[in-house]
Amino acid sequence: MKIDRRSFLHSISLLSASTAMPLSSFNFLNMGRKLRVALVGTGVRGTSFWGKRLLDEYSDILEFVGLSDINPGRLEYGRKYIGTDCPTFANCAEMLSTTNPDLLIVTTKDSTHHEFIIMGLEAGVDVLTEKPMTTDEMKCQDILDAERASNKKLIVGFNYRWSPYATEVKKLLSENAIGKITSVDFNWYLNTYHGASYFRRWHGLKDSGGTLWVHKATHHFDLLNWWLDSDPEEVFAYGALEHYGAANEFRGENCRKCTLKDSCKFYYDITKSERNMDLYVAHEEHDGYIRDNCLFRKEIDIYDKMSAQIKYMNDTVVNYSLTTYSPFEGWRIAFNGMDGRIEAWQDIPYNDDDAISQSDLHAAEMSQANTKNISVKPIIVHKNWKDYKVANVSYDRGGHGGGDKRLQDKLMKTPNAPDPYKHMASVRDGAMSILIGIAARKSVEEGKKIRIEDLTDLKPAVDRKV
């Protein structure tokens, strides 16, 4: 299916903030050329989902004009992996001024997102950033200010919304299936493959990823905000580091060099991944980044267990928890309403008959490729005074529940299709999701509830539909 440039640019406008720019304001709209894309951050997400997959699937409407990264080895490998012959740059500002892109994609370390988002906006370029938008409230405010001051827009790439399963939950809530929602219980479980991986990487340091309250839970908080159609009002949270980091009695330099690899249940053999060896290990000399760091190194300062209570402007109360060392990977949620209850879950082994191993499940979840790993999952709708009913939903296990593919395909292939459930995420969505995580982190540190309106100049709304 051939996609014209006008349709693509229209899809970008749909993804932007609530005050979307008119199409006529894009000065490259009728130049008779492909969209010029620059990317900063050539790690795994940048080179795969926002790199190789874009070029493989949509090369008829876009081209890469520049790639930037502080690691020259990873940068050159990333260029070859993506399959582009565009120039590479150590300095993003130089890339922007030299290549004159239409769109800058930001897939760097979370703590630096704001730097490149603002740089792009100030250069007069539309920006698409990976989640989370940034890691603290000051950087968030700087981004909001920069977007308002520019004539360009920031796009936040949320993908879990696009899963058919998450969409069915949204549909039921939108149809008022159980009346006014009063409370929610939401539990997310990361297994000892996926959960542990965060503590090996730069995500294990608060200054880099803002803790998993921000890096990981921003996904979950965005789902809550989208499902409930209301903004968070205040947060009270607990968190601790009890399993990884200094809590353990033994540690090594990294998995490759560890003398305890034969006895450590968390041993990770990075040499079995040609992709990670070529992308990371081969280029450690340039920036010192170690991809198979010890899970128990003492500098880890994020939480491995987290629990929060979130009060929404519409008076819904959410009890949320995140566990990072569960024997299985999955999640469960229950919505309590005035007229009943909705229960939903993914990959709870006691509820499902799936025989997939936890390591294979993690590989499928993180896959950037198109998959056909389709199964059927139930959602329980139980109205007061009536028997419960089961809604069976098709579910794609790969790429964040099938959300990755649907996000990009909406952008590129069907931008004009109706979006009745508002899958497209705005800058406000990006801010509100991270502000819950930032508030939770501050609550743990300060031992008190944190009001969302005290963090930035965004004012929480009771009803996000209006």
Wavefront OBJ file of the C-alpha trace (Angstrom):
o trace
v 0.000 0.000 0.000
v 1.555 3.294 -1.055
v 1.210 6.118 1.456
v 1.390 9.729 0.418
v 3.318 12.308 2.388
v 0.190 14.315 3.171
v -1.384 11.362 4.991
v 1.784 10.787 6.995
v 2.031 14.371 8.102
v -1.646 14.383 9.026
v -1.002 11.432 11.303
v 1.753 13.382 13.051
v -0.657 16.234 13.692
v -3.079 13.779 15.285
v -0.367 12.593 17.655
v 0.509 16.081 18.812
v -0.864 18.067 21.694
v -4.516 18.887 22.110
v -4.025 22.207 20.316
v -2.933 20.484 17.101
v -1.222 22.474 14.383
v -3.105 22.882 11.114
v -1.608 20.936 8.217
v -0.855 24.119 6.316
v 1.684 25.111 8.969
v 4.082 22.333 7.904
v 6.335 24.184 5.489
v 7.636 20.945 3.922
v 4.160 19.608 3.105
v 4.195 20.174 -0.652
v 7.884 20.039 -1.494
v 7.547 16.830 -3.469
v 10.003 14.869 -1.333
v 10.179 12.295 1.424
v 9.961 13.184 5.097
v 13.477 13.896 6.384
v 14.066 12.034 9.653
v 16.988 12.395 12.080
v 17.500 10.122 15.075
v 19.524 10.708 18.238
v 20.336 7.666 20.385
v 21.386 4.487 18.569
v 20.657 1.936 21.293
v 18.431 -1.069 20.834
v 15.092 0.789 20.644
v 16.421 3.536 18.400
v 18.087 1.262 15.865
v 15.279 -1.297 15.786
v 11.769 0.075 16.336
v 12.417 3.696 15.368
v 15.209 2.828 12.934
v 15.296 -0.375 10.940
v 11.549 -1.010 11.167
v 10.694 2.501 9.939
v 12.981 2.117 6.952
v 11.866 -1.437 6.193
v 8.157 -0.623 6.349
v 7.820 3.012 5.221
v 10.785 3.892 2.999
v 8.383 5.150 0.314
v 7.525 8.190 2.434
v 10.563 8.821 4.652
v 14.339 8.784 4.655
v 16.969 9.071 7.380
v 19.154 12.125 6.901
v 21.224 11.830 10.070
v 22.019 9.681 13.101
v 23.656 10.915 16.305
v 25.167 9.228 19.361
v 27.998 9.912 21.795
v 29.444 6.431 21.114
v 31.083 6.416 17.658
v 31.286 2.634 17.436
v 27.640 2.091 18.310
v 26.706 4.919 15.957
v 28.379 3.303 12.947
v 26.985 -0.120 13.813
v 23.537 1.434 14.170
v 23.771 3.048 10.728
v 24.571 -0.303 9.130
v 21.908 -2.152 11.136
v 19.194 0.333 10.153
v 20.302 0.057 6.527
v 20.869 3.733 5.757
v 23.814 5.526 4.193
v 23.016 8.829 5.919
v 25.774 10.804 7.684
v 26.477 10.310 11.392
v 27.206 12.912 14.058
v 28.659 12.948 17.558
v 26.866 16.254 18.166
v 23.080 16.444 17.768
v 23.058 20.220 17.322
v 25.457 19.848 14.402
v 23.216 17.155 12.920
v 20.169 19.405 13.123
v 21.888 22.383 11.524
v 23.600 20.287 8.851
v 20.810 17.955 7.746
v 17.724 20.187 8.160
v 15.340 17.362 9.189
v 11.572 17.577 9.385
v 11.344 15.207 12.344
v 13.788 14.396 15.159
v 13.337 11.059 16.956
v 14.774 10.948 20.495
v 15.754 7.519 21.862
v 18.613 8.429 24.197
v 18.970 7.734 27.915
v 15.847 8.961 29.719
v 17.639 11.656 31.706
v 18.788 13.330 28.480
v 15.451 13.294 26.617
v 14.699 16.884 27.610
v 18.007 18.121 26.208
v 17.320 16.816 22.712
v 13.576 17.492 22.746
v 14.211 21.155 23.524
v 17.112 21.299 21.066
v 14.869 20.011 18.294
v 11.958 22.308 19.090
v 14.229 25.352 19.253
v 15.714 24.360 15.898
v 12.235 24.438 14.369
v 11.837 20.661 14.089
v 8.948 18.446 15.166
v 10.098 15.889 17.736
v 9.030 12.336 18.531
v 10.349 10.977 21.836
v 10.359 7.536 23.357
v 8.665 7.244 26.706
v 9.197 8.459 29.363
v 9.116 12.057 28.189
v 11.674 12.942 30.872
v 12.630 12.077 34.469
v 11.777 14.974 36.797
v 9.333 17.839 37.139
v 11.835 20.589 36.294
v 12.772 18.990 32.993
v 9.094 18.365 32.309
v 8.309 22.044 32.798
v 11.207 23.020 30.530
v 9.786 20.770 27.797
v 6.291 22.209 28.186
v 7.697 25.735 27.974
v 9.815 24.922 24.933
v 6.923 23.412 23.018
v 4.680 26.375 23.787
v 7.386 28.805 22.638
v 7.980 26.953 19.376
v 5.781 26.541 16.338
v 6.475 22.804 16.375
v 5.078 19.852 18.263
v 6.302 17.044 20.480
v 4.967 13.518 19.951
v 5.179 10.966 22.801
v 5.363 7.348 21.662
v 3.094 5.273 23.912
v 2.418 1.755 22.661
v 0.548 -0.242 25.329
v -2.626 1.725 24.540
v -2.674 0.157 21.094
v -2.915 -3.442 22.294
v -6.301 -4.945 21.332
v -6.674 -6.211 24.890
v -6.113 -2.778 26.447
v -8.472 -1.310 23.855
v -11.249 -3.720 24.840
v -10.899 -2.600 28.472
v -11.169 0.997 27.289
v -14.236 0.141 25.223
v -16.037 -1.455 28.183
v -15.279 1.509 30.443
v -16.336 3.987 27.738
v -19.646 2.151 27.435
v -20.184 2.544 31.189
v -20.346 -1.249 31.559
v -20.141 -1.149 35.379
v -21.230 2.408 36.089
v -19.084 5.073 37.713
v -15.630 3.736 38.586
v -14.819 4.175 42.278
v -11.563 2.252 42.768
v -8.941 0.244 40.879
v -6.437 -2.421 41.917
v -3.509 -2.653 39.472
v -0.571 -5.028 39.964
v 2.311 -5.392 37.523
v 4.817 -8.248 37.788
v 8.235 -8.290 36.112
v 9.887 -11.692 36.080
v 13.473 -12.557 36.929
v 14.472 -12.103 33.268
v 12.825 -8.805 32.396
v 12.821 -7.261 35.862
v 16.457 -8.128 36.468
v 17.500 -6.602 33.138
v 16.718 -3.088 34.364
v 19.201 -3.444 37.200
v 21.974 -4.549 34.822
v 21.620 -1.474 32.671
v 21.769 2.286 33.181
v 18.176 2.101 34.396
v 19.530 0.931 37.770
v 20.693 4.475 38.533
v 18.119 7.085 39.541
v 19.983 9.897 37.797
v 19.758 8.034 34.490
v 16.236 6.620 34.436
v 14.385 8.371 37.237
v 13.740 4.948 38.901
v 11.245 2.434 37.551
v 8.495 4.682 38.916
v 9.233 6.739 35.806
v 10.966 4.549 33.241
v 8.702 1.498 33.472
v 5.578 2.598 35.325
v 4.975 5.513 32.944
v 3.463 2.834 30.665
v 1.085 1.742 33.400
v 0.155 5.227 34.554
v -0.610 6.271 30.991
v -2.947 3.288 30.689
v -4.693 4.306 33.916
v -5.076 7.922 32.803
v -6.412 6.776 29.422
v -8.772 4.172 30.858
v -10.158 6.468 33.565
v -10.349 9.644 31.424
v -9.314 11.747 34.382
v -6.106 13.332 35.663
v -4.285 12.312 38.867
v -4.672 14.627 41.839
v -2.292 13.278 44.489
v -0.009 10.314 45.174
v 1.304 8.562 48.279
v 3.851 5.790 47.813
v 6.277 3.327 49.360
v 9.396 1.877 47.781
v 12.513 -0.040 48.768
v 15.583 -1.804 47.361
v 15.623 -5.215 49.009
v 16.438 -7.787 46.329
v 19.024 -6.328 43.950
v 21.943 -3.969 44.529
v 23.765 -3.865 47.852
v 21.024 -5.958 49.476
v 22.748 -9.077 48.130
v 25.752 -10.560 49.909
v 27.846 -11.268 46.795
v 28.627 -9.458 43.545
v 31.031 -9.451 40.635
v 32.500 -7.018 38.109
v 30.016 -8.050 35.412
v 28.510 -11.330 34.219
v 31.233 -12.066 31.645
v 34.035 -11.724 34.172
v 32.252 -13.001 37.272
v 33.828 -15.904 39.173
v 30.394 -16.784 40.573
v 28.647 -17.311 37.243
v 28.218 -21.044 37.858
v 26.304 -20.484 41.091
v 24.426 -17.228 40.410
v 20.856 -17.850 39.273
v 20.830 -14.422 37.617
v 23.863 -15.078 35.408
v 23.269 -13.539 31.984
v 25.401 -14.743 29.067
v 25.438 -11.746 26.747
v 27.678 -13.623 24.315
v 24.614 -15.617 23.208
v 23.109 -12.443 21.710
v 24.907 -11.462 18.508
v 22.880 -8.257 18.432
v 23.925 -7.142 21.930
v 27.538 -8.156 21.333
v 27.687 -6.080 18.147
v 25.708 -3.129 19.488
v 27.134 -2.844 23.003
v 30.073 -5.082 23.923
v 32.070 -4.258 20.801
v 31.951 -0.551 21.660
v 32.433 -0.457 25.437
v 35.814 1.220 24.992
v 34.220 4.445 23.770
v 31.928 5.301 26.693
v 32.407 2.544 29.263
v 28.793 1.390 29.134
v 28.524 -2.245 30.269
v 25.354 -4.025 29.140
v 25.790 -7.092 31.393
v 26.565 -5.312 34.648
v 26.182 -7.086 37.957
v 22.666 -6.888 39.367
v 24.125 -6.535 42.833
v 26.584 -3.677 42.327
v 26.465 -1.233 45.196
v 25.787 1.883 43.113
v 22.260 0.747 42.241
v 19.918 3.252 43.897
v 16.452 2.584 42.470
v 13.607 0.589 44.054
v 12.805 -3.036 43.320
v 9.450 -3.048 45.115
v 6.963 -0.223 44.729
v 3.438 0.491 45.902
v 1.370 3.638 45.435
v -2.075 4.997 46.117
v -3.254 7.455 43.473
v -6.291 9.678 43.918
v -7.822 10.994 40.701
v -9.669 14.242 40.170
v -12.897 12.288 39.567
v -12.477 10.665 43.032
v -11.358 7.272 41.716
v -8.727 5.737 44.006
v -6.065 3.441 42.518
v -3.916 0.964 44.416
v -0.863 0.181 42.263
v 2.146 -2.059 42.786
v 5.205 -3.050 40.748
v 7.305 -6.106 41.577
v 10.631 -6.662 39.771
v 11.556 -10.222 40.814
v 8.384 -12.204 40.275
v 8.562 -15.850 39.132
v 6.274 -14.857 36.262
v 5.731 -11.823 34.021
v 2.253 -10.378 33.757
v -0.317 -8.021 35.217
v -3.808 -7.949 36.648
v -6.308 -5.168 37.130
v -9.746 -4.844 38.677
v -12.099 -1.892 38.218
v -14.763 -1.514 40.896
v -17.815 0.425 39.776
v -21.144 1.435 41.242
v -22.812 -1.279 39.156
v -20.219 -4.052 39.114
v -16.625 -5.067 38.514
v -14.287 -5.659 35.552
v -11.310 -7.974 35.925
v -8.540 -8.288 33.354
v -5.099 -9.887 33.331
v -2.243 -10.895 31.093
v 0.079 -13.876 31.419
v -0.892 -14.982 34.915
v 0.125 -18.669 34.706
v -2.512 -19.811 37.203
v -5.249 -18.267 35.062
v -3.938 -19.258 31.629
v -2.968 -22.530 29.987
v -0.043 -21.068 28.050
v 3.010 -23.287 28.124
v 5.471 -20.579 27.071
v 8.553 -20.332 29.289
v 9.346 -17.103 31.122
v 12.513 -16.571 29.064
v 10.605 -17.070 25.787
v 7.829 -14.782 27.025
v 10.379 -12.042 27.693
v 11.895 -12.492 24.222
v 8.457 -12.255 22.580
v 7.489 -9.189 24.602
v 10.645 -7.317 23.617
v 10.514 -8.353 19.959
v 10.519 -5.436 17.534
v 9.414 -7.560 14.579
v 5.931 -8.259 13.254
v 4.554 -11.383 14.935
v 1.650 -13.761 14.459
v 1.703 -15.112 18.005
v -2.023 -14.623 18.487
v -4.041 -16.054 21.358
v -7.404 -15.309 22.965
v -7.581 -13.746 26.413
v -10.647 -13.168 28.617
v -11.963 -10.061 30.341
v -14.533 -10.636 33.091
v -17.513 -8.288 33.378
v -19.559 -8.920 36.511
v -22.567 -6.683 37.095
v -24.235 -6.470 40.488
v -27.099 -8.932 40.939
v -26.181 -10.761 37.714
v -23.937 -13.605 36.594
v -20.567 -12.625 35.227
v -19.853 -12.570 31.501
v -16.612 -13.243 29.662
v -15.399 -11.096 26.763
v -12.788 -12.979 24.724
v -10.198 -10.750 23.042
v -7.568 -11.594 20.427
v -4.120 -10.882 21.800
v -0.735 -10.629 20.104
v 2.059 -11.485 22.526
v 4.864 -9.765 20.600
v 5.834 -6.101 20.700
v 4.020 -4.888 23.817
v 0.863 -6.882 23.203
v 0.766 -5.946 19.546
v 0.835 -2.249 20.433
v 4.167 -1.477 18.755
v 3.003 -2.453 15.283
v -0.399 -0.800 15.635
v 1.138 2.483 16.787
v 3.415 2.747 13.768
v 0.834 1.448 11.316
v -1.650 4.079 12.477
v 0.992 6.729 11.952
v 2.035 5.508 8.547
v -0.699 3.418 6.933
v -4.096 4.526 8.241
v -3.668 8.056 9.610
v -7.169 9.105 8.586
v -8.952 6.173 10.185
v -11.326 7.025 13.070
v -9.811 6.945 16.560
v -12.884 6.743 18.821
v -10.928 5.643 21.887
v -8.255 8.336 21.552
v -5.226 6.087 21.242
v -3.145 9.012 20.037
v -1.155 10.397 22.964
v -0.588 14.116 23.455
v 2.189 15.994 25.218
v -0.190 16.373 28.146
v -0.517 12.582 28.251
v 3.247 12.259 28.323
v 3.498 14.743 31.169
v 0.671 13.343 33.286
v 2.024 9.797 33.097
v 5.503 10.734 34.289
v 4.171 13.150 36.912
v 2.526 10.222 38.729
v 5.867 8.418 38.798
v 7.755 11.543 39.824
v 5.210 12.173 42.584
v 5.540 8.568 43.780
v 9.319 8.851 43.908
v 9.121 12.131 45.812
v 6.575 10.627 48.178
v 8.942 7.766 49.029
v 11.797 10.199 49.576
v 9.808 12.749 51.578
v 7.340 10.479 53.375
v 4.256 12.478 52.427
v 1.583 12.684 49.756
v 2.459 14.740 46.682
v -0.030 16.871 44.787
v 0.314 16.742 41.009
v -0.534 20.421 40.555
v 2.485 21.362 42.674
v 4.943 19.813 40.208
v 4.369 21.821 36.992
v 1.968 24.465 35.728
v -0.355 21.813 34.264
v -3.659 21.819 36.099
v -5.233 18.372 36.543
v -8.716 18.041 35.038
v -11.661 16.046 36.395
v -12.777 14.906 32.945
v -10.201 14.558 30.176
v -12.907 14.043 27.547
v -13.754 17.721 27.457
l 1 2 3 4 5 6 7 8 9 10 11 12 13 14 15 16 17 18 19 20 21 22 23 24 25 26 27 28 29 30 31 32 33 34 35 36 37 38 39 40 41 42 43 44 45 46 47 48 49 50 51 52 53 54 55 56 57 58 59 60 61 62 63 64 65 66 67 68 69 70 71 72 73 74 75 76 77 78 79 80 81 82 83 84 85 86 87 88 89 90 91 92 93 94 95 96 97 98 99 100 101 102 103 104 105 106 107 108 109 110 111 112 113 114 115 116 117 118 119 120 121 122 123 124 125 126 127 128 129 130 131 132 133 134 135 136 137 138 139 140 141 142 143 144 145 146 147 148 149 150 151 152 153 154 155 156 157 158 159 160 161 162 163 164 165 166 167 168 169 170 171 172 173 174 175 176 177 178 179 180 181 182 183 184 185 186 187 188 189 190 191 192 193 194 195 196 197 198 199 200 201 202 203 204 205 206 207 208 209 210 211 212 213 214 215 216 217 218 219 220 221 222 223 224 225 226 227 228 229 230 231 232 233 234 235 236 237 238 239 240 241 242 243 244 245 246 247 248 249 250 251 252 253 254 255 256 257 258 259 260 261 262 263 264 265 266 267 268 269 270 271 272 273 274 275 276 277 278 279 280 281 282 283 284 285 286 287 288 289 290 291 292 293 294 295 296 297 298 299 300 301 302 303 304 305 306 307 308 309 310 311 312 313 314 315 316 317 318 319 320 321 322 323 324 325 326 327 328 329 330 331 332 333 334 335 336 337 338 339 340 341 342 343 344 345 346 347 348 349 350 351 352 353 354 355 356 357 358 359 360 361 362 363 364 365 366 367 368 369 370 371 372 373 374 375 376 377 378 379 380 381 382 383 384 385 386 387 388 389 390 391 392 393 394 395 396 397 398 399 400 401 402 403 404 405 406 407 408 409 410 411 412 413 414 415 416 417 418 419 420 421 422 423 424 425 426 427 428 429 430 431 432 433 434 435 436 437 438 439 440 441 442 443 444 445 446 447 448 449 450 451 452 453 454 455 456 457 458 459 460 461 462 463 464 465 466
